[in-house]
Amino acid sequence: MHPSVHPTSPASEEWETPAARTAILDIAEFLADARRLVVLTGAGVSTESGIPDFRSPGGVWSRVPPTSYRAFMSDPAARRDYWRLRRELRGLATSARPNPAHTTLAALERRGILAGLITQNFDGLHQAAGSSPDRVIELHGTTHEAACQSCGARSPIEAVQARVDAGDDDPRCPACGGFLKAATILFGQPIPPAALAAAQALARDCDLFLVVGSSLRVIPAARLPLLALDRGTPLLILNLEPTPLDVRADVILRAPAGQALPRILAALPAD
């Protein structure tokens, strides 16, 4: 089957062409028949909430190289740099609010068709929009908690950040003395096995897989749609840029997630 494709550029404001409207209706038709929908979301879902795509040209990581997990664990200077950058960026996380992409995905859950939502984002905006926490798998962790790298103890990130602001630029766990960092995944840090296993199980058992705002270039998230495809499950992709799996998708829509998802929801039959 040749996918329905609507190409557009990231800067395009006139994305909703006749071809795009056809793709919207095609996606809505798939959703209307789904009973175990799984959605994978990436940075493109949160950019419309003011959270930058760190990997894109001009993003944070093009100006400040990201800290690797190995460096964080072995180099005190890397840990100090890590916490200094977090202090500079924390306003983004605290001020961001869910956009229509987040609220539309929560609405799909309320319709009873969403089996699970897997996200590469760590901003917590899906839960803030009304998605059930037990339906959301945060593959890359959460920025709202700190985690000890030795004993695994969790605590609110604000408490640890307050210690950094007060001059403790290499905070340690009060229970065991281990290094503290946000409960997010750094380069070279393994995905928590339980989160990955849960995401893989969802992908294998779904009857429709929808990718929203992900480039599908970051492993292991990029492999999750393959688990669905291997079982003959339809794949839908809503993303501004091409992805490596476009050739295997049933429908492709290149559009801003916060604008396109509400239109897709509106095209669904009434409950």
C-alpha positions as a printed Julia matrix, in Angstrom:
271×3 Matrix{Float64}:
   0.0    0.0    0.0
   1.36   3.42  -0.92
   1.05   5.82   1.99
  -0.96   8.99   1.78
   1.63  11.74   2.08
   1.34  15.46   2.59
   4.75  17.17   2.32
   5.35  20.56   3.87
   8.29  22.53   5.22
   8.74  23.28   8.94
   8.28  26.99   8.24
   5.07  26.51   6.25
   2.01  28.16   7.74
  -0.28  26.88   4.99
   0.1   23.18   5.6
  -3.58  22.28   5.43
  -3.84  21.7    1.67
  -6.27  19.31  -0.02
  -3.64  16.57   0.25
  -3.31  17.25   3.97
  -7.07  17.11   4.46
  -7.09  13.74   2.74
  -4.35  12.5    5.08
  -6.33  13.79   8.08
  -9.39  11.84   6.99
  -7.27   8.74   6.36
  -5.79   8.92   9.85
  -9.22   9.5   11.37
 -10.53   6.43   9.55
  -7.76   4.28  11.03
  -8.39   5.72  14.51
 -12.13   5.07  14.26
 -11.45   1.36  13.8
  -8.72   1.09  16.46
  -9.24  -0.54  19.84
  -5.63  -0.76  21.05
  -3.95   2.38  19.75
  -0.35   3.05  20.79
   1.17   6.5   20.28
   4.88   7.35  20.29
   5.62  11.04  20.81
   8.85  12.97  20.37
  10.1   16.53  20.69
   7.76  17.77  17.96
   4.83  17.42  20.36
   6.34  19.81  22.9
   7.98  22.43  20.68
   4.63  24.21  20.41
   4.69  24.5   24.22
   7.98  26.41  24.0
  10.27  23.48  24.76
  13.03  23.36  22.12
  14.05  20.34  20.11
  17.53  20.01  21.6
  18.89  18.03  18.63
  17.78  20.3   15.79
  20.07  22.89  14.12
  20.16  25.91  16.4
  18.96  23.81  19.33
  20.57  23.82  22.76
  22.95  20.97  21.92
  24.27  22.78  18.84
  25.5   25.48  21.22
  26.26  23.46  24.35
  27.43  19.86  23.84
  25.37  17.46  25.97
  26.97  15.75  28.95
  27.49  12.02  28.52
  26.6    9.64  31.32
  30.19   8.41  31.49
  31.48  11.96  31.92
  28.83  12.73  34.54
  29.81   9.7   36.6
  33.57  10.19  36.31
  34.25  13.93  36.1
  33.33  16.47  38.79
  33.66  19.29  36.24
  31.1   17.57  33.99
  28.67  17.32  36.9
  29.11  21.01  37.67
  28.51  21.89  34.02
  25.43  19.67  33.99
  23.84  21.42  36.95
  24.82  24.87  35.63
  23.04  24.15  32.32
  19.98  22.82  34.18
  19.83  26.05  36.14
  19.82  28.04  32.89
  17.13  25.89  31.26
  14.8   25.15  34.17
  12.5   28.05  33.31
  11.49  26.21  30.15
  10.2   23.22  32.11
   8.45  25.21  34.82
   6.69  27.62  32.45
   5.66  25.15  29.71
   2.0   24.23  29.45
   0.28  21.51  27.42
  -0.68  22.44  23.87
  -3.5   21.05  21.7
  -1.38  18.04  20.71
  -1.2   16.93  24.35
  -4.87  17.59  25.05
  -5.97  15.77  21.87
  -4.02  12.65  22.85
  -5.68  12.79  26.27
  -9.03  13.01  24.5
  -8.22   9.88  22.49
  -7.64   8.08  25.78
 -11.04   9.21  27.02
 -12.58   7.72  23.88
 -11.33   4.34  25.07
  -9.07   3.49  22.12
  -5.66   4.36  23.56
  -3.81   1.39  25.03
  -0.69   3.37  25.86
   1.34   6.49  25.17
   5.1    6.14  24.85
   7.04   9.39  24.96
  10.64  10.38  24.36
   9.92  13.65  26.19
  10.61  14.16  29.87
   8.55  17.31  30.45
   5.45  15.68  31.98
   3.11  17.61  29.67
   1.11  14.54  28.68
   0.11  13.96  32.3
  -0.54  17.69  32.79
  -2.92  17.55  29.81
  -4.96  14.76  31.38
  -3.33  11.55  30.14
  -3.45   8.91  32.85
   0.02   8.46  34.38
  -0.4    4.69  34.22
  -0.92   4.94  30.44
   2.23   7.04  29.87
   5.66   5.44  29.51
   8.45   8.02  29.79
  11.3    6.26  27.98
  13.78   9.04  28.69
  12.66   9.71  32.25
  11.26  12.84  33.88
  12.76  16.23  34.56
  10.54  16.71  37.61
  12.48  14.33  39.84
  16.09  13.81  40.87
  17.53  10.31  41.09
  20.51   8.98  43.01
  22.83   7.11  40.66
  23.86   4.7   43.43
  20.79   3.74  45.46
  18.07   4.93  43.06
  16.29   7.13  45.61
  13.99   9.74  44.06
  13.21  13.25  45.29
  11.6   16.41  43.86
  14.02  18.14  41.5
  13.21  21.53  43.05
  14.8   20.52  46.36
  18.04  19.47  44.69
  18.1   22.52  42.44
  17.72  24.71  45.53
  20.86  23.1   46.93
  22.7   23.88  43.68
  21.47  27.47  43.77
  22.8   27.74  47.31
  26.29  26.73  46.17
  26.27  22.93  46.23
  27.38  22.43  42.6
  27.9   18.65  42.91
  24.95  17.49  45.05
  25.06  14.05  46.67
  22.36  11.73  47.91
  21.68  12.32  51.65
  21.02   8.59  52.11
  24.1    7.04  50.5
  26.34   9.81  49.16
  25.8    8.87  45.51
  25.7   11.39  42.68
  22.35  13.12  42.13
  21.02  14.08  38.71
  17.66  14.67  37.13
  15.8   11.42  36.46
  16.33  11.82  32.73
  18.5    9.78  30.38
  21.88  11.15  29.34
  23.82  10.04  26.27
  25.26   6.61  26.95
  22.89   5.91  29.84
  20.72   2.81  29.4
  16.95   3.14  29.18
  15.37   1.69  32.36
  14.67  -1.96  31.49
  11.14  -1.92  32.92
  10.11   1.12  30.85
  11.59  -0.35  27.68
   9.96  -3.74  28.25
   6.56  -2.1   28.83
   6.91  -0.03  25.65
   7.89  -3.07  23.63
   4.92  -5.03  24.96
   2.54  -2.24  23.94
   4.04  -2.06  20.45
   3.68  -5.81  19.96
   0.05  -5.9   21.13
  -1.41  -2.77  19.5
  -3.75  -2.72  16.52
  -2.59   0.74  15.35
   0.7    2.57  15.89
   0.8    6.37  15.6
   4.06   8.34  15.63
   3.72  12.05  16.49
   6.58  14.54  16.43
   9.45  12.05  16.38
  12.27  11.81  13.86
  12.54   8.06  14.6
  16.31   8.39  14.71
  16.96   7.78  18.4
  17.38   4.18  19.5
  15.62   2.3   21.06
  12.45   4.38  20.54
  12.96   4.29  16.78
  12.67   0.49  16.8
   9.3    0.36  18.54
   7.2    0.89  15.39
   9.06  -2.04  13.81
   7.62  -4.35  16.47
   4.14  -3.32  15.35
   4.96  -3.5   11.65
   6.35  -7.01  12.04
   2.85  -8.09  13.12
   1.11  -6.38  10.23
  -0.1   -3.44  12.32
  -0.76  -0.2   10.39
   1.69   2.66  11.0
   0.73   6.34  10.84
   3.33   9.13  10.99
   2.62  12.77  11.83
   5.9   14.67  11.74
   7.26  17.8   10.09
  10.33  16.06   8.66
  10.82  12.73   6.87
  11.63   9.69   9.0
  13.41   6.43   8.17
  10.09   4.55   8.4
   8.11   6.72   5.98
   8.47   4.03   3.31
   6.56   1.59   5.53
   3.85   3.93   6.8
   0.22   3.69   5.73
  -0.36   7.43   6.12
   2.15  10.27   6.45
   1.16  13.81   7.39
   3.79  16.53   7.55
   2.23  19.13   9.79
   2.59  20.72  13.25
   1.23  18.25  15.8
  -0.67  20.88  17.78
  -2.56  21.98  14.67
  -3.1   18.63  12.97
  -4.18  16.43  15.88
  -7.26  18.52  16.8
  -8.37  18.37  13.14
  -7.95  14.61  13.18
 -10.0   14.36  16.37
 -12.72  16.55  14.84
 -12.89  14.18  11.84
 -13.67  11.18  14.05
 -17.28  10.03  14.4
 -19.03  11.37  17.49
 -18.89   9.13  20.55
